[in-house]
Amino acid sequence: MELPSICNIQSEGGKHVCRLKKALYSLKQSSGAWFERFTKSIKAFGYKQSNLDHTLFVKHNKGMITCLIMYIDDMILIGNDLKERSAL
């Protein structure tokens, strides 16, 4: 990686370091970072992550159930709790 020519910074040994402040879609880690953030958000709504399939989230509420499953950029939301589905 080279610094842009607009950066006229002098340092010892002529070596510079660039720091990435956010994940970009072209990085391999970006999908994992996105899913980790999504998981934290969905758990904040009271959903529990399945141990068998980490892309499956389930919420039980007074005999009602709502299930959410992720696949890449698609989401399927099913359940018998219409109020919860609408809220999510």
MARVEXKE-19278 format. One record per atom (N, C-alpha, C): residue number from 1; y, x, z. Coordinates in steps of 0.2 Angstrom, whole numbers. Each point is the difference from the previous one (the first is absolute). Layout:
! MARVEXKE-19278
ATOM   k    c2    c1    c3
ATOM NUM     Y     X     Z
...
This chain:
! MARVEXKE-19278
ATOM   k    c2    c1    c3
ATOM   1    -6     4     0
ATOM   1     6    -4     0
ATOM   1     6     4     0
ATOM   2     5    -1    -4
ATOM   2     6     4     0
ATOM   2     6    -5     2
ATOM   3     5     3     3
ATOM   3     6    -4     2
ATOM   3     4    -1    -6
ATOM   4     4    -5    -1
ATOM   4     4    -2    -5
ATOM   4     5     6    -1
ATOM   5     3     1    -6
ATOM   5     5     5    -1
ATOM   5     6    -1     4
ATOM   6     2    -7     2
ATOM   6     6    -1     4
ATOM   6     0     2     7
ATOM   7    -6     2     2
ATOM   7    -1     3     7
ATOM   7     1     7     0
ATOM   8     6     3     2
ATOM   8     1     7     0
ATOM   8     0     2     7
ATOM   9    -6     0     3
ATOM   9    -1     2     7
ATOM   9    -4     7     0
ATOM  10     3     4     4
ATOM  10    -3     7     0
ATOM  10    -4     0     7
ATOM  11    -6     3     0
ATOM  11    -4     0     6
ATOM  11    -3     7     0
ATOM  12    -3     2     6
ATOM  12    -4     6     0
ATOM  12    -6     0    -4
ATOM  13     0     5    -4
ATOM  13    -6     1    -5
ATOM  13     0    -5    -6
ATOM  14     5    -4     0
ATOM  14     1    -4    -6
ATOM  14    -5    -6     0
ATOM  15    -3    -2     6
ATOM  15    -4    -5     0
ATOM  15     3    -6     3
ATOM  16    -1    -6    -3
ATOM  16     2    -6     3
ATOM  16    -5    -5     1
ATOM  17     1    -5     5
ATOM  17    -5    -5     1
ATOM  17     3    -7    -1
ATOM  18    -3    -4    -3
ATOM  18     2    -7    -1
ATOM  18    -4    -5     4
ATOM  19     3    -4     4
ATOM  19    -3    -5     4
ATOM  19     0    -7    -3
ATOM  20    -6    -3    -1
ATOM  20    -1    -7    -2
ATOM  20     2    -5     6
ATOM  21     5    -4    -1
ATOM  21     2    -5     5
ATOM  21    -4    -6     0
ATOM  22    -3    -2    -6
ATOM  22    -4    -6     0
ATOM  22    -5     0    -5
ATOM  23    -6    -4     1
ATOM  23    -5     0    -5
ATOM  23     1    -3    -7
ATOM  24    -2     3    -5
ATOM  24     1    -2    -7
ATOM  24    -6    -3    -2
ATOM  25     0    -5    -5
ATOM  25    -6    -3    -3
ATOM  25    -4     5    -3
ATOM  26     2     5    -3
ATOM  26    -4     5    -3
ATOM  26    -4     4     4
ATOM  27     2     0     7
ATOM  27    -4     4     4
ATOM  27    -7    -3     2
ATOM  28    -5     4     2
ATOM  28    -6    -3     2
ATOM  28     0    -3     6
ATOM  29     4     2     5
ATOM  29     1    -2     7
ATOM  29     4    -7     0
ATOM  30     3    -2    -5
ATOM  30     5    -6     0
ATOM  30    -4    -6     2
ATOM  31    -6    -1    -3
ATOM  31    -3    -6     1
ATOM  31    -3    -1     7
ATOM  32    -2     6     3
ATOM  32    -2     0     7
ATOM  32     5    -1     4
ATOM  33     6     2    -1
ATOM  33     6    -1     4
ATOM  33     2    -7     0
ATOM  34     0    -3    -6
ATOM  34     2    -7    -1
ATOM  34    -5    -4     4
ATOM  35    -6     1    -1
ATOM  35    -5    -4     4
ATOM  35     0     0     7
ATOM  36     2     6     3
ATOM  36     0     1     7
ATOM  36     6    -4     2
ATOM  37     6     0    -3
ATOM  37     6    -4     2
ATOM  37    -2    -7    -1
ATOM  38    -3    -2    -5
ATOM  38    -2    -7    -1
ATOM  38    -5    -3     6
ATOM  39    -4     5     2
ATOM  39    -5    -2     6
ATOM  39     4    -1     6
ATOM  40     5     4     2
ATOM  40     4     0     6
ATOM  40     3    -7    -1
ATOM  41     3    -2    -5
ATOM  41     4    -6    -1
ATOM  41    -4    -6     1
ATOM  42    -6     0    -3
ATOM  42    -5    -6     0
ATOM  42    -3    -1     7
ATOM  43    -1     6     4
ATOM  43    -2    -1     6
ATOM  43     5    -2     5
ATOM  44     6     1    -1
ATOM  44     6    -3     4
ATOM  44     0    -8    -1
ATOM  45    -3    -2    -5
ATOM  45     0    -8    -1
ATOM  45    -6    -3     4
ATOM  46    -4     5     3
ATOM  46    -6    -3     4
ATOM  46    -7     1    -4
ATOM  47     0     3    -6
ATOM  47    -6     0    -3
ATOM  47    -4     6     2
ATOM  48    -7     0     0
ATOM  48    -4     5     2
ATOM  48    -3     3    -6
ATOM  49    -1     7     0
ATOM  49    -3     3    -6
ATOM  49    -7     1     1
ATOM  50    -4    -2    -5
ATOM  50    -7     0     0
ATOM  50    -3     8     0
ATOM  51    -5     1     4
ATOM  51    -3     7     1
ATOM  51    -4     1    -6
ATOM  52    -3    -5    -3
ATOM  52    -5     1    -6
ATOM  52     4     1    -7
ATOM  53     6    -4     0
ATOM  53     4     1    -6
ATOM  53     7     0     2
ATOM  54     3     6    -1
ATOM  54     7     1     3
ATOM  54     5    -3    -4
ATOM  55    -2    -3    -5
ATOM  55     5    -4    -4
ATOM  55     0    -7     2
ATOM  56    -4    -2     4
ATOM  56    -1    -7     2
ATOM  56     4    -1     7
ATOM  57     4    -5     1
ATOM  57     4    -2     6
ATOM  57    -1    -7     1
ATOM  58    -2    -2     7
ATOM  58    -2    -6     2
ATOM  58     4    -2     6
ATOM  59     2    -7     0
ATOM  59     4    -2     6
ATOM  59    -3    -7     2
ATOM  60    -2     0     6
ATOM  60    -3    -7     3
ATOM  60     6    -3     4
ATOM  61     1    -6     0
ATOM  61     5    -4     3
ATOM  61    -2    -7     2
ATOM  62    -2    -1     6
ATOM  62    -2    -7     2
ATOM  62    -5    -3    -5
ATOM  63    -6     3    -1
ATOM  63    -5    -3    -5
ATOM  63     2     1    -7
ATOM  64     5     2    -2
ATOM  64     2     1    -7
ATOM  64    -1     8    -1
ATOM  65    -1     1    -7
ATOM  65    -1     7    -2
ATOM  65     4     1    -6
ATOM  66     3     6    -1
ATOM  66     3     2    -6
ATOM  66    -2     8    -1
ATOM  67    -2     1    -7
ATOM  67    -2     6    -2
ATOM  67     4     3    -5
ATOM  68     1     6     0
ATOM  68     4     4    -5
ATOM  68    -4     6    -2
ATOM  69    -1     1    -7
ATOM  69    -3     6    -2
ATOM  69     4     3    -6
ATOM  70     1     6     0
ATOM  70     4     4    -4
ATOM  70    -5     4    -5
ATOM  71     2     0    -6
ATOM  71    -3     5    -5
ATOM  71     5     2    -5
ATOM  72     2     7     1
ATOM  72     5     3    -4
ATOM  72     7    -3     1
ATOM  73     2    -4    -5
ATOM  73     6    -3     1
ATOM  73    -1    -8     0
ATOM  74    -6    -2     1
ATOM  74    -1    -7     0
ATOM  74    -2    -3     8
ATOM  75     2    -6     1
ATOM  75    -1    -2     7
ATOM  75    -3    -7    -1
ATOM  76    -6    -1     4
ATOM  76    -3    -7     0
ATOM  76     1    -3     7
ATOM  77     3    -6     1
ATOM  77     1    -3     6
ATOM  77    -4    -6     0
ATOM  78    -5    -1     5
ATOM  78    -3    -6     1
ATOM  78    -1    -2     7
ATOM  79    -1    -7     1
ATOM  79    -1    -2     7
ATOM  79     1    -7     0
ATOM  80    -1    -3     6
ATOM  80     1    -7     1
ATOM  80     6    -2     4
ATOM  81     4     5     2
ATOM  81     6    -1     3
ATOM  81     6     1    -5
ATOM  82     2    -6    -2
ATOM  82     5    -1    -5
ATOM  82     7     3     2
ATOM  83     2    -1     7
ATOM  83     6     2     2
ATOM  83     0     8     0
ATOM  84    -5     3     3
ATOM  84     0     7     0
ATOM  84     0     3    -7
ATOM  85    -4    -3    -5
ATOM  85     1     3    -7
ATOM  85     7    -1    -3
ATOM  86     3    -5     2
ATOM  86     7    -1    -3
ATOM  86     5     5     4
ATOM  87    -1     1     6
ATOM  87     4     5     4
ATOM  87    -1     7    -3
ATOM  88    -6     1    -1
ATOM  88    -1     7    -3
ATOM  88     2     1    -7
